[in-house]
């Protein structure tokens, strides 16, 4: 099972960038991974995913602004977030796709307008 540890969140102003990292305890070599987010009072949603072969997919709300990538040798998945908006404020998690197993603690991203 993959145990994720997310990092890289913080408080930024609208229009700025952040890069999130997800370090997995086990190998992610052949695993379909994704970044999810959950805002207060809302359901957790998948915002970006990447297959073991590197094919990516994005939610419409982040398309063109976020980029997901992976480094299988480091068992790490990244989320580069540019042109951040206040509506991107959430706790961000990584997990397998579809989600299962263990959720990490997540990393808080707060975007002030």
RODOPA-484361 format. One line per field, with one value per residue: residue in one letter; residue number from 0; x, y, z of N, C-alpha, C, CB in turn. Coordinates in Angstrom, 3 decimals, padded with zeros to 6 digits. Each point is the difference from the previous one (the first is absolute). Last residue first. Glycine has a CB too. Example, Ala and Ser with C-alpha at 12.3 -4.5 7.8 and 13.67 -1.06 7.14 Angstrom:
selo	(S,A)
guvo	(1,0)
neast	(012.850,-000.894)
nnorth	(-002.250,-005.092)
nup	(007.080,002.075)
caeast	(000.820,-000.890)
canorth	(001.190,001.190)
caup	(000.060,000.000)
ceast	(-000.770,000.900)
cnorth	(001.090,001.200)
cup	(000.730,000.000)
cbeast	(001.184,-001.892)
cbnorth	(-000.628,-001.173)
cbup	(-002.145,001.246)
REM end
This chain:
selo	(X,X,X,X,X,X,X,X,X,X,X,X,X,X,X,X,X,X,X,X,X,X,X,X,X,X,X,X,X,X,X,X,X,X,X,X,X,X,X,X,X,X,X,X,X,X,X,X,X,X,X,X,X,X,X,X,X,X,X,X,X,X,X,X,X,X,X,X,X,X,X,X,X,X,X,X,X,X,X,X,X,X,X,X,X,X,X,X,X,X,X,X,X,X,X,X,X,X,X,X,X,X,X,X,X,X,X,X,X,X,X,X,X)
guvo	(112,111,110,109,108,107,106,105,104,103,102,101,100,99,98,97,96,95,94,93,92,91,90,89,88,87,86,85,84,83,82,81,80,79,78,77,76,75,74,73,72,71,70,69,68,67,66,65,64,63,62,61,60,59,58,57,56,55,54,53,52,51,50,49,48,47,46,45,44,43,42,41,40,39,38,37,36,35,34,33,32,31,30,29,28,27,26,25,24,23,22,21,20,19,18,17,16,15,14,13,12,11,10,9,8,7,6,5,4,3,2,1,0)
neast	(-007.105,003.832,-000.216,001.503,001.123,000.943,001.453,-002.550,002.143,-001.618,-004.107,001.631,-003.926,-003.360,-001.133,000.783,005.348,002.628,000.783,002.386,-003.492,000.222,-003.849,-000.969,000.484,-000.454,-003.579,003.674,003.948,005.534,002.069,002.617,000.289,003.139,-001.096,003.988,-000.329,004.845,001.444,003.561,-000.619,-004.714,-000.822,-004.897,-001.943,-004.789,000.123,-004.445,-000.678,-000.878,-002.514,-001.145,-004.632,000.287,004.149,003.868,001.954,005.152,001.933,004.141,-001.735,-001.570,-003.139,-000.825,-004.716,-000.912,-004.407,-003.562,-002.480,-001.411,-004.818,000.397,-000.024,005.171,002.105,003.009,002.955,002.337,004.083,000.124,003.449,-001.081,005.165,003.510,002.678,-001.439,002.407,-001.618,000.368,000.139,000.879,-003.119,001.966,-003.043,002.626,-003.421,000.255,-003.594,-004.283,-001.715,004.499,000.559,000.013,001.504,-000.127,004.247,-001.281,-003.339,002.112,-003.395,001.118,-001.489,-000.025)
nnorth	(036.885,-003.404,-005.368,-003.267,-004.982,-003.064,-005.162,-004.538,-003.742,-004.277,-004.155,-005.557,-002.201,002.478,003.929,-002.881,001.294,-000.457,005.651,004.498,003.883,005.358,002.156,004.925,004.611,-000.362,003.252,003.142,-002.378,-000.492,000.356,-004.336,-004.115,-003.880,-004.256,-003.925,-005.024,-002.432,-004.284,001.710,-003.383,001.159,005.232,001.341,005.012,002.161,005.478,003.036,003.248,-002.949,-002.906,001.094,000.170,-003.424,-003.544,-002.655,-004.807,-000.846,-004.845,-001.274,-004.375,000.190,005.180,004.433,002.425,004.851,-000.379,-003.759,002.782,-001.410,003.611,004.958,000.924,000.058,-003.133,-004.613,-000.654,-004.652,-000.532,-005.760,-003.758,-004.510,-002.502,-001.670,003.293,002.022,-003.653,002.673,004.652,004.328,005.310,003.201,005.156,004.155,004.528,004.475,004.590,004.372,001.088,-000.620,-001.192,-005.081,-002.137,-005.517,-004.960,-002.314,-003.997,-004.101,-004.826,-004.033,-005.133,-003.090,-005.412)
nup	(-001.992,002.523,-001.134,003.988,-001.262,004.511,-001.920,002.245,002.241,-003.950,-000.008,-000.863,-003.866,-002.956,-003.032,-005.266,000.008,005.085,002.011,000.784,002.339,000.278,003.216,-003.396,-001.489,-004.754,000.738,000.833,-003.933,-000.725,-004.469,002.034,003.297,-001.688,003.225,-000.332,002.092,001.434,-000.629,-003.062,-003.594,-000.953,000.793,-002.478,-000.853,-000.124,-001.035,001.058,-003.869,-003.879,003.382,004.529,-001.845,-003.487,002.466,-003.812,-001.168,-001.592,-001.455,002.420,001.297,004.589,-000.577,003.544,001.145,001.957,002.637,001.487,004.635,004.945,000.296,003.392,004.779,-000.748,-004.750,-000.549,-004.507,-001.567,-003.514,-001.348,-001.441,-002.240,001.377,-002.474,003.006,003.996,003.491,005.217,001.778,-004.013,001.039,-002.953,-000.103,-002.072,-001.650,000.141,-003.130,001.031,-002.158,004.701,003.880,003.063,004.703,-001.844,-001.045,-000.603,002.436,000.044,000.942,-002.054,001.160,-004.349,002.144)
caeast	(-000.304,-000.700,000.270,-000.886,000.300,-000.941,000.734,-000.282,-000.514,000.969,000.143,000.238,001.091,-000.125,000.589,-000.884,-001.232,-000.142,-000.444,000.245,000.430,000.350,001.025,-000.447,000.236,000.901,-000.786,-000.538,-001.195,-000.943,-001.164,000.266,-001.224,000.376,-001.060,000.008,-000.893,-000.551,-001.348,-000.113,001.223,-000.148,001.366,000.412,001.131,000.375,000.719,000.670,000.673,000.786,000.661,001.443,000.261,-000.143,-001.334,-000.260,-001.363,-000.600,-001.127,000.180,000.710,001.363,000.130,001.083,000.426,000.998,000.317,001.239,-000.051,001.334,000.516,-000.134,-001.395,-000.959,-000.232,-001.261,-000.100,-001.370,-000.111,-000.728,-000.013,-000.729,-001.252,-001.054,000.436,-001.163,000.218,000.312,000.849,-000.680,000.983,-000.595,000.681,-000.266,000.280,000.483,000.168,001.301,000.936,-000.541,-000.975,000.499,-000.867,000.302,-001.074,000.159,000.682,-000.076,000.301,000.495,-000.299,000.708,-000.833)
canorth	(000.817,001.232,001.048,001.132,001.085,001.103,001.245,001.087,001.139,000.705,001.411,001.037,-000.142,-001.161,000.099,000.727,000.237,-000.762,-001.364,-000.897,-001.356,-000.825,-000.943,-001.340,-000.219,-001.150,-001.235,-000.202,000.793,-000.454,000.887,001.371,000.793,001.387,000.800,001.453,000.640,001.317,-000.302,000.603,-000.374,-001.349,-000.495,-001.056,-000.755,-001.145,-001.053,-001.010,000.672,001.124,-000.264,000.229,001.178,001.223,000.560,001.082,000.462,000.850,000.720,001.445,000.360,-000.508,-001.449,-000.382,-001.388,-000.363,001.148,-000.283,-000.146,-000.119,-001.356,-000.591,-000.162,-000.100,001.300,000.110,001.109,000.321,001.032,001.236,000.906,001.161,000.416,-000.414,-000.197,000.434,000.272,-001.144,-000.916,-001.250,-001.067,-001.146,-001.279,-001.006,-001.354,-000.937,-001.428,-000.602,000.173,-000.378,000.927,000.810,001.153,001.256,000.981,001.085,001.193,001.195,001.126,001.276,000.949,001.264,001.191)
caup	(-001.191,000.362,-000.982,000.204,-000.932,-000.148,000.176,-000.925,000.740,000.815,-000.323,000.988,000.951,000.860,001.337,000.914,-000.729,-001.232,000.239,-001.121,000.328,-001.149,000.411,000.383,001.423,000.133,000.012,001.352,000.253,001.027,-000.106,-000.414,-000.069,-000.199,-000.592,000.189,-000.966,000.304,000.519,001.332,000.724,000.542,-000.042,000.925,-000.520,000.834,-000.715,000.818,001.123,-000.487,-001.280,000.153,000.825,-000.800,000.131,000.942,-000.167,001.023,-000.602,-000.080,-001.226,000.154,-000.104,-000.909,000.109,-001.010,-000.840,-000.710,-001.452,-000.563,-000.146,-001.332,-000.376,001.102,000.622,000.716,000.931,000.349,001.027,-000.199,001.141,-000.489,000.633,-000.923,-001.380,-000.776,-001.421,-000.830,000.760,000.347,000.138,000.681,-000.149,001.021,-000.481,001.023,-000.282,000.316,-001.090,-001.307,-000.564,-001.110,-000.241,000.664,000.053,-000.958,000.509,-000.825,000.870,-000.506,001.065,-000.060,000.000)
ceast	(000.334,-000.187,-000.816,000.412,-001.041,000.530,-000.936,000.876,-000.390,-000.671,001.077,000.045,000.097,001.150,-000.259,000.540,-000.544,-001.327,-000.008,-000.408,000.443,000.591,000.226,001.131,-000.633,000.315,000.855,-000.796,-000.509,-001.122,-001.089,-001.295,000.373,-001.267,000.489,-001.251,-000.051,-000.859,-000.731,-001.337,-000.025,001.231,-000.034,001.460,000.402,001.170,000.407,000.679,000.819,000.755,000.712,000.762,001.492,000.411,-000.053,-001.485,-000.290,-001.430,-000.723,-001.116,000.164,000.853,001.456,000.130,001.086,000.408,001.023,000.307,001.379,-000.126,001.409,000.568,-000.226,-001.429,-001.022,-000.058,-001.378,000.019,-001.486,000.137,-000.769,-000.212,-000.518,-001.375,-001.145,000.193,-001.300,000.208,000.410,000.964,-000.714,001.036,-000.737,000.774,-000.185,000.295,000.429,-000.032,001.371,001.010,-000.471,-001.091,000.637,-001.027,000.434,-001.087,-000.003,000.717,000.088,000.292,000.572,-000.450,000.869)
cnorth	(001.464,000.862,001.224,001.113,001.086,001.023,001.154,001.209,001.153,001.136,000.577,001.397,001.202,-000.036,-001.253,-000.058,-001.350,000.392,-000.711,-001.409,-000.718,-001.324,-000.942,-000.707,-001.310,-000.297,-001.260,-001.296,-000.290,001.001,-000.385,000.796,001.446,000.807,001.444,000.629,001.482,000.491,001.282,-000.292,000.531,-000.432,-001.374,-000.335,-001.045,-000.721,-001.088,-001.025,-000.981,000.732,001.267,-000.168,000.323,001.247,001.305,000.331,001.013,000.386,000.764,000.768,001.485,000.358,-000.412,-001.515,-000.288,-001.448,-000.329,001.180,-000.290,-000.251,000.033,-001.409,-000.626,-000.093,-000.172,001.351,000.007,001.252,000.338,000.948,001.275,000.925,001.297,000.478,-000.300,-000.303,000.417,000.405,-001.201,-000.945,-001.247,-001.111,-001.068,-001.272,-000.954,-001.328,-000.767,-001.514,-000.608,000.340,-000.519,000.963,000.851,001.057,001.276,001.049,001.082,001.170,001.235,001.001,001.349,000.887,001.242)
cup	(000.230,-001.245,000.375,-000.954,000.208,-000.997,-000.350,000.281,-000.918,000.750,000.913,-000.614,000.917,000.965,000.817,001.421,-000.461,-000.652,-001.342,000.408,-001.270,000.469,-001.177,000.737,000.442,001.467,000.006,000.083,001.412,000.209,000.994,-000.068,-000.305,-000.221,-000.043,-000.595,000.342,-001.153,000.389,000.662,001.433,000.805,000.647,-000.210,001.037,-000.660,000.991,-000.900,000.841,001.090,-000.494,-001.300,000.124,000.789,-000.795,000.062,001.096,-000.355,001.096,-000.669,-000.213,-001.220,000.204,000.014,-001.036,000.210,-001.078,-000.912,-000.565,-001.501,-000.586,-000.016,-001.358,-000.509,001.124,000.681,000.641,000.874,000.160,001.164,-000.310,001.201,-000.593,000.443,-000.960,-001.470,-000.672,-001.442,-000.831,000.700,000.482,-000.003,000.781,-000.323,001.160,-000.678,001.245,-000.233,000.228,-001.097,-001.357,-000.440,-001.085,-000.319,000.703,000.010,-001.069,000.666,-000.885,001.114,-000.415,001.152,000.000)
cbeast	(-001.813,000.967,000.480,-000.377,001.053,-000.798,002.232,-002.339,001.417,001.816,-002.436,001.241,001.212,-001.208,-000.289,-001.966,000.776,001.394,-001.406,001.903,-001.580,000.400,-000.638,-001.579,000.079,000.985,-001.768,-000.089,-000.590,001.848,000.526,002.009,-001.188,002.250,-001.832,002.507,-001.389,001.982,000.818,001.537,001.271,-001.486,001.049,-002.325,000.796,-002.378,000.842,-001.683,-001.849,-001.639,-001.743,-000.196,-002.079,-001.858,-000.317,002.283,-000.720,002.268,-000.253,002.350,-000.865,-000.869,-001.972,001.222,-002.288,000.834,-000.513,-000.409,-001.957,000.930,-002.344,000.137,-000.435,001.568,000.529,-000.107,001.655,-000.716,002.333,-001.574,002.190,-001.164,000.708,001.369,002.144,-000.449,001.888,-001.299,-001.125,-001.553,001.859,-002.377,002.197,-002.290,001.626,-001.342,000.595,000.428,-001.218,-002.363,001.074,001.548,-000.864,002.398,-001.642,001.174,001.456,-002.174,001.243,-001.292,000.016,000.215,-001.812)
cbnorth	(-001.599,-000.080,-001.699,-000.628,-001.586,-000.358,-001.125,-000.820,-000.686,-000.608,000.190,-001.674,-001.402,-001.250,002.470,-000.518,002.314,-001.936,000.669,001.454,-000.068,002.062,000.158,-000.118,002.479,000.551,001.231,002.482,-000.010,-001.244,000.356,-000.771,-001.544,-000.651,-001.575,-000.009,-002.127,000.515,-002.231,001.787,000.001,-000.560,002.351,-000.921,001.988,-000.253,001.663,000.329,001.686,000.224,-001.759,-000.773,-000.528,-001.101,-001.071,000.910,-002.197,000.864,-001.742,-000.484,-002.056,-001.884,-000.085,002.195,-000.672,002.386,001.461,-002.511,001.548,-000.888,-000.876,002.277,001.928,001.289,001.222,-002.496,001.329,-002.449,000.945,-001.236,-000.936,-001.338,-001.138,-001.985,-000.815,001.797,-001.649,-001.434,000.738,000.274,001.648,000.651,001.165,000.979,000.838,001.148,000.563,001.820,002.030,000.377,001.941,-001.857,-000.019,-000.574,-001.863,-001.606,-001.414,-000.808,-001.463,-000.410,-001.823,-000.189,-001.237)
cbup	(-000.611,002.341,-001.827,002.431,-001.699,002.354,-000.533,-000.205,001.921,-001.609,-000.754,001.339,-001.644,-001.778,-000.084,-001.471,-000.749,000.927,002.026,-000.850,001.974,-001.389,002.486,-001.987,000.389,-002.239,-001.196,000.327,-002.470,001.107,-002.415,-001.289,001.634,-000.973,000.849,-000.039,-000.324,001.448,000.832,-000.751,-002.169,-001.937,000.084,000.032,-001.382,000.868,-001.726,001.851,000.048,-001.796,-000.564,002.332,001.254,-001.274,002.298,-000.448,-001.057,000.556,-001.833,-000.035,-000.949,001.431,-001.570,000.389,000.851,-000.142,001.929,000.099,-000.081,002.197,-000.304,-001.037,001.392,001.442,-002.177,000.347,-001.349,-000.145,-000.536,-001.405,000.729,-001.879,002.093,-000.580,000.902,001.668,-000.031,001.537,002.089,-001.958,000.494,-000.684,-000.314,000.426,-001.759,001.837,-002.361,001.698,-000.500,000.831,001.221,-000.748,002.393,-000.069,-000.006,-001.344,001.504,-000.943,001.698,-002.075,001.797,-002.506,001.206)
REM end
